[in-house]
């Protein structure tokens, strides 16, 4: 009888341990699946960035095409290079940062050829790399544009009232 008591207690412990392992395994696989869904491909990230820049910079259709092409190519190349570093076992932050900085500089150089001076300054401001001097120039231009838009709006309202 004593043997059955030990056997029943062991079987309950085994069942408990198996249930615990099952629940942990299920939780881990669910978290892994969730992380996989959240991770975006370089192409998806490029598309989102192109959309963001199109809205921010008020790009013309041909500019949007070029910006999207630049991003699709360069983000995929940067991703591939970072994957190679990871597969080689590199764990140094500086190596990853150098690769990222190289491709960001490449994209900036390509953007510069596509954007107007005003768009370039707005872009540089959005990434926090606009000099204080250029920031002052940009603010003066933006104020002048707002004043011109207000004056045009007032003139339009005045004409609507007089007609």
ABEGO torsion letter per residue (X at the ends): XAAAAAAAAAAAAAAAAAAAAAAAAAAAAAAAAAAAAABBBAAAAAAAAAAAAAAAAGBBAAAAAAAAAAAAAAAAAAAAAAAAAAAAGBABAAAAAAAAAAAAAAAAAAAAAABBAAAAAAAAAAAGABBAAAAAAAAAAAAAAAAAAAAAAAAAAAAAAAX
